[in-house]
Amino acid sequence: MRPRGIHHVGITVPDLERGIEFYTGVLGLELFDPPSPVFDHAELGPAVGVPGAALRQVNLACGDAIVELLEYTNPPESSPTPIRADQRGAAHLALHVDDAAAAKAEMEAAGVEFLSEVNVVDDGVLAGWRWVYFRDPFGIVLELVEDAYRDAEAAAAGIAEYQRAHA
């Protein structure tokens, strides 16, 4: 198998309408489809691995990818807080921006709280990254990433070295 790319990233939220407001109003994503009705057919639970599942969702455009917000209306939420970043299965969505510091300032003005200042990386495998984590209104960790530069030759050499060592 060889994927063509990332089709979508799904994020489960406790309130779809509030999620739409934040992800479109603050983050600038756009509605790709209208929000769905509640899906609650018997086949859904086994298909998503959640017995008795009922959910509604919306697809939001983010460049060439889709961010899918899902609100499970059944079963009731089992944890009031999102899983920590160091827990198995934890994931985060990183939004590619032109200027991480400017995007952070704009979002802070809209009331978004960040976990740190913009991190500047100038050595190692992530050289050129400018990144910072923040949380959506539900406590879900998201990230802004700016690619200030990339040393493609150093990356290619590092990949070749890794592949030789793991052949």
Rosetta silent file (secondary structure, phi, psi, omega in degrees, C-alpha in Angstrom):
SEQUENCE: MRPRGIHHVGITVPDLERGIEFYTGVLGLELFDPPSPVFDHAELGPAVGVPGAALRQVNLACGDAIVELLEYTNPPESSPTPIRADQRGAAHLALHVDDAAAAKAEMEAAGVEFLSEVNVVDDGVLAGWRWVYFRDPFGIVLELVEDAYRDAEAAAAGIAEYQRAHA
SCORE:     score description
SCORE:     0.000 S_00000001
   1 L     0.000  142.633  174.332    0.000    0.000    0.000 S_00000001
   2 L  -140.495  105.500 -179.053    1.117    3.521   -0.716 S_00000001
   3 L   -62.908  149.663  175.959   -1.215    6.319    0.466 S_00000001
   4 L   -81.052  -18.266 -178.214   -1.793    9.284   -1.836 S_00000001
   5 L   158.723 -168.353  176.470   -1.769   11.634    1.132 S_00000001
   6 L   -91.790  121.311  177.277   -3.741   12.549    4.235 S_00000001
   7 L   -80.398  -53.711  178.313   -7.472   12.642    3.516 S_00000001
   8 E  -155.666  162.684  172.408   -8.630   13.863    6.903 S_00000001
   9 E  -120.989  128.785 -179.615   -7.849   14.077   10.581 S_00000001
  10 E  -100.548  137.264  178.001  -10.728   13.441   12.984 S_00000001
  11 E  -129.024  122.567  178.459  -11.090   15.228   16.311 S_00000001
  12 E   -85.492  125.858 -179.302  -13.792   14.233   18.795 S_00000001
  13 L  -123.495  154.314 -179.761  -15.346   17.246   20.519 S_00000001
  14 L   -82.799  -12.007 -176.373  -18.117   17.418   23.132 S_00000001
  15 L  -146.559  102.347 -174.515  -20.043   20.226   21.374 S_00000001
  16 H   -61.572  -43.416 -178.001  -20.075   20.306   17.570 S_00000001
  17 H   -62.564  -44.085  178.241  -21.522   23.823   17.261 S_00000001
  18 H   -65.015  -37.323  176.492  -18.923   25.297   19.616 S_00000001
  19 H   -62.479  -44.621  178.262  -16.238   23.371   17.723 S_00000001
  20 H   -59.767  -44.399  179.505  -17.403   24.799   14.418 S_00000001
  21 H   -57.809  -46.168 -177.537  -17.315   28.316   15.884 S_00000001
  22 H   -71.193  -50.394 -174.321  -13.728   27.920   17.109 S_00000001
  23 H   -68.160  -28.463  175.520  -12.260   26.005   14.187 S_00000001
  24 H   -91.957  -46.748 -174.427  -13.814   28.343   11.597 S_00000001
  25 H   -72.084  -40.035 -177.422  -13.938   31.630   13.522 S_00000001
  26 L   -97.029  -44.619 -175.986  -10.562   31.525   15.277 S_00000001
  27 L   -87.882  -14.098  175.045   -8.498   29.067   13.223 S_00000001
  28 L    81.889   11.580  174.570   -9.892   30.106    9.838 S_00000001
  29 L   -70.562  161.292 -177.363  -10.900   26.663    8.569 S_00000001
  30 E  -121.918  147.499  175.644  -13.879   26.600    6.199 S_00000001
  31 E   -59.664  125.962  176.619  -16.958   24.419    6.020 S_00000001
  32 L   -95.154  -36.205  175.240  -16.302   21.706    3.421 S_00000001
  33 L  -137.545  161.092  172.542  -19.730   20.093    3.924 S_00000001
  34 L   -71.001  156.968  175.722  -22.702   21.080    6.061 S_00000001
  35 L   -57.726  145.339 -178.067  -22.877   19.460    9.507 S_00000001
  36 L   -82.160  163.326  166.502  -24.429   16.001    9.373 S_00000001
  37 L   -73.779  177.509  175.903  -27.542   14.791   11.127 S_00000001
  38 L   -71.832  126.161  172.675  -27.025   12.279   13.925 S_00000001
  39 E   -93.704  122.958 -178.010  -25.868    8.939   12.537 S_00000001
  40 L  -142.715   25.021 -179.327  -27.162    6.181   14.806 S_00000001
  41 L   -70.986  155.154 -173.214  -27.661    3.079   12.664 S_00000001
  42 L   -58.312  -29.565 -178.001  -26.814   -0.297   14.234 S_00000001
  43 L   -75.440  -16.439 -174.369  -23.758   -0.826   12.017 S_00000001
  44 H   -64.663  -47.676 -177.756  -22.057    2.370   13.230 S_00000001
  45 H   -52.849  -54.578  177.433  -20.926    1.085   16.645 S_00000001
  46 H   -62.512  -34.648 -177.339  -18.997   -1.903   15.283 S_00000001
  47 H   -67.150  -33.406 -179.528  -17.631    0.181   12.395 S_00000001
  48 H  -103.937   -1.024  178.175  -16.084    2.800   14.718 S_00000001
  49 L    75.801   22.925 -179.949  -15.307    0.447   17.602 S_00000001
  50 L  -128.490  101.548 -178.349  -17.703    2.159   20.021 S_00000001
  51 L   -54.561  132.654  178.112  -20.664   -0.021   21.075 S_00000001
  52 L    72.878   18.512 -174.116  -23.976    1.820   20.713 S_00000001
  53 L   -63.896  141.330  167.852  -22.345    4.776   18.972 S_00000001
  54 E  -140.288  136.796 -177.438  -24.354    7.684   17.659 S_00000001
  55 E  -154.084  162.476  167.879  -22.614   10.761   16.326 S_00000001
  56 E  -129.705  158.667 -173.984  -22.800   13.800   14.152 S_00000001
  57 E  -150.893  168.227  174.085  -19.912   15.375   12.325 S_00000001
  58 E  -145.519  145.499  175.489  -18.700   18.145   10.077 S_00000001
  59 E  -104.721  128.998 -179.675  -15.843   18.361    7.593 S_00000001
  60 E  -117.607  134.091  179.359  -13.760   21.532    7.588 S_00000001
  61 E   -80.856  135.895  175.458  -11.297   22.437    4.832 S_00000001
  62 E  -139.225   92.156 -173.481   -7.723   23.218    5.828 S_00000001
  63 L    63.314 -128.522  179.515   -5.664   23.706    2.695 S_00000001
  64 L   -89.060    1.297 -177.571   -5.726   20.396    0.814 S_00000001
  65 E  -111.717  170.070  178.099   -6.773   18.399    3.887 S_00000001
  66 E  -120.524  136.312  170.356   -9.973   17.989    5.858 S_00000001
  67 E  -106.244  118.740 -179.668  -10.400   18.307    9.602 S_00000001
  68 E   -99.973  121.401  172.516  -13.402   16.263   10.703 S_00000001
  69 E   -96.784  131.846  179.988  -15.036   17.270   13.983 S_00000001
  70 E  -122.634  134.878  172.993  -17.127   14.508   15.560 S_00000001
  71 E  -118.959  112.944  176.055  -19.582   14.804   18.442 S_00000001
  72 E   -79.707  122.107  176.980  -20.678   11.467   19.891 S_00000001
  73 E   -91.305  -13.234  174.613  -24.236   11.778   21.164 S_00000001
  74 E  -157.601  141.985   -5.909  -24.031    8.208   22.505 S_00000001
  75 L   -71.947  168.882  177.415  -22.534    6.690   24.591 S_00000001
  76 L   -59.303  149.041 -179.331  -22.017    9.428   27.178 S_00000001
  77 L   -57.090  132.268 -176.041  -18.476   10.788   27.328 S_00000001
  78 L   -88.394  -16.690  179.873  -16.329    8.549   29.552 S_00000001
  79 L  -140.280  131.630 -179.236  -13.741   11.196   30.483 S_00000001
  80 L   -77.565   -9.026 -179.127  -14.285   14.909   31.000 S_00000001
  81 L  -125.136  149.489  176.897  -10.719   15.733   29.932 S_00000001
  82 L   -66.752  158.947  177.159   -8.722   14.893   26.797 S_00000001
  83 L   -70.126  149.980  179.322   -5.919   12.361   27.056 S_00000001
  84 L   -70.490  156.936 -177.248   -2.462   13.764   27.798 S_00000001
  85 L   -61.470  -23.047 -178.238    0.045   14.101   24.985 S_00000001
  86 L   -92.460    7.359 -178.502    2.200   11.310   26.449 S_00000001
  87 L   -94.484  145.256  178.616   -0.616    8.723   26.439 S_00000001
  88 L   -53.220  134.104  178.883   -0.977    6.005   23.813 S_00000001
  89 L    89.315  -12.045  178.551   -3.201    7.140   21.000 S_00000001
  90 L   -64.588  141.860  178.481   -2.741   10.825   21.732 S_00000001
  91 L  -143.866  166.308  173.035   -2.368   12.880   18.599 S_00000001
  92 L  -144.866  154.850  177.921   -2.361   16.527   17.714 S_00000001
  93 E   -98.580  125.827  177.765   -3.160   18.589   14.679 S_00000001
  94 E  -108.222  121.955  179.887   -0.379   20.936   13.544 S_00000001
  95 E   -93.518  124.937 -179.331   -1.462   23.885   11.438 S_00000001
  96 E   -80.666  120.533 -178.811    1.131   25.122    8.934 S_00000001
  97 L  -125.634  160.519  179.365    1.386   28.912    9.108 S_00000001
  98 L   -77.644  -32.340 -176.103    3.627   31.515    7.468 S_00000001
  99 L  -144.718  101.632 -175.626    4.499   33.304   10.727 S_00000001
 100 H   -62.826  -40.606 -179.080    4.000   31.448   14.014 S_00000001
 101 H   -64.539  -42.915  179.422    4.601   34.508   16.192 S_00000001
 102 H   -67.140  -42.041  178.575    2.069   36.626   14.282 S_00000001
 103 H   -63.541  -40.660  178.272   -0.519   33.828   14.275 S_00000001
 104 H   -61.200  -46.077 -179.782    0.003   33.319   18.014 S_00000001
 105 H   -61.351  -42.604  179.184   -0.495   37.041   18.695 S_00000001
 106 H   -63.147  -42.312 -178.653   -3.677   37.111   16.611 S_00000001
 107 H   -72.264  -35.890  175.866   -5.071   34.064   18.390 S_00000001
 108 H   -61.829  -37.884  177.534   -4.118   35.374   21.843 S_00000001
 109 H   -63.566  -25.021  177.675   -6.104   38.518   21.026 S_00000001
 110 L   -90.401    3.831  175.699   -9.068   36.195   20.398 S_00000001
 111 L    96.772    6.484  179.542   -8.593   34.613   23.851 S_00000001
 112 L   -77.970  135.124  178.098   -6.628   31.479   22.945 S_00000001
 113 L  -100.823  133.114 -179.573   -4.164   30.352   25.619 S_00000001
 114 E  -103.200  154.988 -178.088   -0.814   28.916   24.560 S_00000001
 115 L   -82.370  -17.884 -179.393    1.335   26.450   26.463 S_00000001
 116 L  -162.987 -176.868  168.751    4.575   28.383   25.826 S_00000001
 117 L   -77.585  172.217  176.528    6.217   31.024   23.706 S_00000001
 118 L   -65.449  126.844  178.252    7.080   30.124   20.108 S_00000001
 119 E   -85.678  130.486 -178.360    9.871   27.531   20.171 S_00000001
 120 E  -109.896  120.420 -179.134   12.715   28.269   17.742 S_00000001
 121 L  -113.364  121.114  179.929   14.699   25.257   16.502 S_00000001
 122 L  -122.986    4.488  170.787   17.914   25.896   14.624 S_00000001
 123 L  -138.174  163.647  176.631   19.749   22.557   14.963 S_00000001
 124 L    82.633 -166.988 -172.640   18.986   18.901   14.541 S_00000001
 125 L   -67.292  -19.675  179.847   16.292   17.164   12.562 S_00000001
 126 L  -105.874   17.943 -179.189   13.728   19.938   13.110 S_00000001
 127 L   -53.155  131.946 -179.386   16.043   22.825   12.223 S_00000001
 128 L   101.743  -13.810 -179.722   13.992   25.674   10.798 S_00000001
 129 E   -77.693  142.322  168.352   10.839   24.917   12.750 S_00000001
 130 E  -124.991  115.974 -172.364    9.068   27.588   14.749 S_00000001
 131 E  -141.410  155.530  177.567    6.331   25.873   16.761 S_00000001
 132 E  -158.532  138.316  177.219    3.977   26.359   19.674 S_00000001
 133 E   -92.887  150.134  173.478    1.192   24.300   21.255 S_00000001
 134 E  -147.859  174.261  179.305   -2.205   25.634   22.320 S_00000001
 135 E  -119.725  144.443  172.995   -5.545   24.182   23.350 S_00000001
 136 L   -78.630 -179.714 -176.922   -8.931   24.452   21.734 S_00000001
 137 L   -62.606  -13.551 -178.643  -11.958   25.301   23.933 S_00000001
 138 L  -101.635    3.175 -179.966  -12.234   21.621   24.919 S_00000001
 139 L    88.849    6.141 -179.384   -8.618   21.267   26.062 S_00000001
 140 L   -77.993  130.412 -177.140   -7.488   19.424   22.928 S_00000001
 141 E   -76.410  130.813  175.572   -3.851   20.151   22.077 S_00000001
 142 E  -129.068  170.171 -176.221   -3.173   21.765   18.693 S_00000001
 143 E  -142.360  146.311  167.869   -0.011   23.259   17.246 S_00000001
 144 E  -105.313  135.945  177.564    1.130   26.077   14.994 S_00000001
 145 E  -133.035  130.513  172.313    4.208   25.333   12.852 S_00000001
 146 E  -114.592  131.794  172.829    6.219   27.681   10.674 S_00000001
 147 E   -95.659   95.640 -179.495    8.926   26.300    8.387 S_00000001
 148 L   -70.103  -35.743  176.648   11.457   29.128    8.418 S_00000001
 149 L  -165.529  167.633  176.743   13.886   27.028    6.360 S_00000001
 150 L  -145.478  130.356  175.794   14.806   23.406    5.614 S_00000001
 151 L   -93.771   89.581 -175.102   18.216   21.889    4.947 S_00000001
 152 H   -63.175  -35.375  179.399   17.137   19.256    2.409 S_00000001
 153 H   -65.823  -44.665  179.175   20.697   17.930    1.953 S_00000001
 154 H   -64.391  -39.247  178.368   21.167   17.341    5.683 S_00000001
 155 H   -63.605  -44.858 -179.873   17.747   15.670    5.868 S_00000001
 156 H   -62.502  -41.251  178.593   18.554   13.371    2.923 S_00000001
 157 H   -64.742  -41.991  178.648   21.893   12.424    4.492 S_00000001
 158 H   -64.968  -39.219  177.667   20.230   11.692    7.837 S_00000001
 159 H   -65.021  -45.809  179.705   17.547    9.554    6.199 S_00000001
 160 H   -60.528  -41.753  178.725   20.149    7.570    4.264 S_00000001
 161 H   -63.450  -44.136  178.761   22.160    6.997    7.462 S_00000001
 162 H   -61.471  -46.108 -177.390   19.051    5.843    9.319 S_00000001
 163 H   -65.481  -37.637  176.090   18.046    3.468    6.511 S_00000001
 164 H   -62.798  -43.220 -177.254   21.552    1.955    6.333 S_00000001
 165 H   -69.386  -23.610 -176.543   21.553    1.381   10.097 S_00000001
 166 L  -113.340   20.422 -178.937   18.100   -0.257   10.005 S_00000001
 167 L   -78.584    0.000    0.000   18.450   -2.314    6.823 S_00000001
